Amino acid sequence: MSAELVRILEGNTFVVSDTRGDIEASRKDPTGLFSVDTRFLSRWVLTVNGSRLNPLTVDDVHYYETRFFLVPGTGTVYVDSKLSVIRVRTVGDGFRESLAFLNHEDEPVDLDVRLEAASDFADLFEVKDALKKKGRYDNRVENGHLILGYRRDSFVRETWIRASGSPDIDESGIHFPVHIAAHGRWSSEIEVLVDVGSGTEQSDQPKVFRANRRPRRDPARGLDKWLDRAPSLECSWDPLKRTYQRSLVDLAALRFSTLTMPNHALPAAGLPWFMTLFGRDSIITSLQSLPFTPELAATTLLALGERQGSVIDDFRDEDPGRILHELRYGELTAFEERPHSPYYGCADATPLYVVLLDEYERWTGDTKLVRALEFEARAALNWIDEYADLQDNGYVSYQRRNERTGLENQCWKDSWDSISYRGGKLPGFPRATCELQGYAYDAKMRGARLAREVWRDPAFAQRLEKEAADLKRRFNRDFWVRDGEYFAVALESDGRQVDSLTSNNGHLLWSGIVDKSKAPAVVRHLMGPRLFTGWGIRTLAEGEGRYNPIGYHVGTVWPFDNSFIAWGLRRYGFKKEAAAVAMGILQAASCFDGRLPEAFGGYRREMTQFPVQYPTACSPQAWSTGAPLLLIRAMLGLEPTGDYLIVDPVLPVEIGHLELLDIPGRWGKIDAFGRGLIDTSRAGSKRRTQ
Amino acid sequence: MALRKKTKADAIDAFFADISTRGQIPVLGTMEGRLRFDVSGTRGVEYWYVTLHNGEASVSHKNTKADVVVRIAQDLFGEIVEGRKNAMAALLRGAMEAEGDFRILIAFGRLFPGRHGSKGRVAPILEVDQQR
């Protein structure tokens, strides 16, 4: 079961094993050594005299290193071993494993130690489906290496394994005849390298992707420097300190480099299965972490700009100016059986790209980057009007053109039943979800600011502002559900309102598209009992046809969603409400030891006392990792204005004293202080009659 | 003159002729650099040199230093310039090899057409299956 799996990673290379350190991949246990979206080891099993070992403890030293303490013997609760085994595994371009055996007896001992190795070279997309491979396997022993190989036409993936101490190597593993003196010790260093060798060249060295070929940095020093550079947080409420520290470390683990920028990092979406560039997730996480680690935003903007769509391609759902959804390097992508080279089916990343570019400049003053990305930003703004208006009604909507392997739902709530009418009926396609209109509005407003202040094009700025004002006016008319006083989640292509009440209303506040006069009603809904659980705001309101407190996008609470809603509440002046949302999510975080899951159950807080985790494949998830950072920003009211940083703290009383020191930005470094004065304990508990 | 079927070599010639006569190509952005394509076919290896400068692409067979070198079979390259195969996918499966500055290659990749037959729109779907 996944709860017992051990995961370590570095870049997009990661190892998932059981608590013995063994890998035995099956459909149920997707274990293995993975790199460039391919499994390079599906079997890695250590035996002593033909028997498996038992785990005593597992020590997750760092995100890239684990220590397994093991003893021989099975089937008994008593451990009285004369032998200890320690496996220390460190991930790099593959992994290194230090294997040590300690003999506690007064006599020497002879052991048969064996490491079984095999690989199915599954594409990450295939791991759970166990598809039949189209290529052939080629395992061999060469130059003291065990080489596991897979070849399909010119596509070659190989795993190179070698061990110190001249062991016997055969095509299925490594055998060590071990003799240990009384109270002695034996050890071996094992190296496993992943290779993307070419079909045409013979080489006696494994060849790795350029992104991996960077000079090996010392991950420990890298992590210390990373933590040192981030602002330091002091607070009289310990859980917040722990959550903040956890977020920074997890963010470091989620750093990912692309082929073209091996020395720069951006946030990947989630660990381990989403360690790649995602438009939406990388942008959202960059927005959340801007006040703390602005360099992530810069790399995200450059990497996504590089791969911006340039042509119409129905297989990849690509259009000129569109920002990508997901980039993958595996076999299915390589043979165009999946469209991820990259895939563009995502309707929000493109406007959010412009939003991030502007927010980045407001914090850092880096006008050089804004000038360098002028073409990309203009192309993104052009996409909104030219390619995204699929209903021909002036709204951004989505519908996949790749009907076999494309994504049906191209907004953040991407599950099949996430967008529904009150009664539960699902709308057709194209769908214009409401938050997309908010993002488009915000992109135009922010694009206008950049056009005026950086690109020196006041005519373009004026045009964008006019379009934004027009969009806002139409939106407040067409999406407003009169009998409920909130915004519909979407418009059908025939103009009908998809009228369920959802958390998307909070994103609309963040984008600023909501008429001021409508904001109080929207906030009443967000903080009311149908949406607010006490921990946070549900994706779909209680009482709607498809509501389910443990349904993926139909009732659970998403920390990332709530962090943007808190920011939105601040934008419209609802500071106490923002503090209440922040406090609920941060208290939930303390129940998860500082690491927020992607989502948790939408049960009322007084019913469960504890937030109920929604089972997800990835932890940490990047935008959940970023959520506490954005919540801290929202509570402190940090807002860059010109060359200054405005600090306007409104904090829950439990937090007590809060200081955030050395916040980087165009002002150099600045400190922010706040004191908790707001009682948020009763937020959402007041029942309103509908 | 007898009509003959358009070959992959013709498609490649046409592609390079097109990009070198387009003048300003906005999708190139501010990218500057030189690429060399070693296209191997029945007639041996043909070398194409492309310079990206001031938003324009110029093409020649004259030997110059390149920032990124691409090796590819003529048939595959022909399919890429016709939108029947994708360059990035070819790179991932080792059918196209590149050495040097990948940023220049990726910027240049914007000049390849999208998948053959792409329309940009599909018919709306009015009803959605309510159960899964």
Interface residues (C-beta under 8 A of the other chain):
Chain A: R152 D153 S154 F155 V156 V196 G197 S198 G199 T200 R210 L259 T260 M261 E306 R307 S310 V311 I312 D313 D314 F315 R316 E318 D319 P320 Y329 G330 E331 T333 A334 F335 E336 S341 P342 A372 F375 E376 A379 Y387 L390 Q399 R400 R401 E403 W416 D417 G424 K425 L426 P427 G428 F429 P430 S493
Chain B: P26 V27 G29 T30 G83 K85 N86 M88 A89 L92 R93 G94 A95 E97 F102 R103 I106 A107 R110 L111 F112 P113 G114 R115 G117 S118 K119 G120 R121 V122 P124 I125 L126 E127 V128 D129 Q130 R132
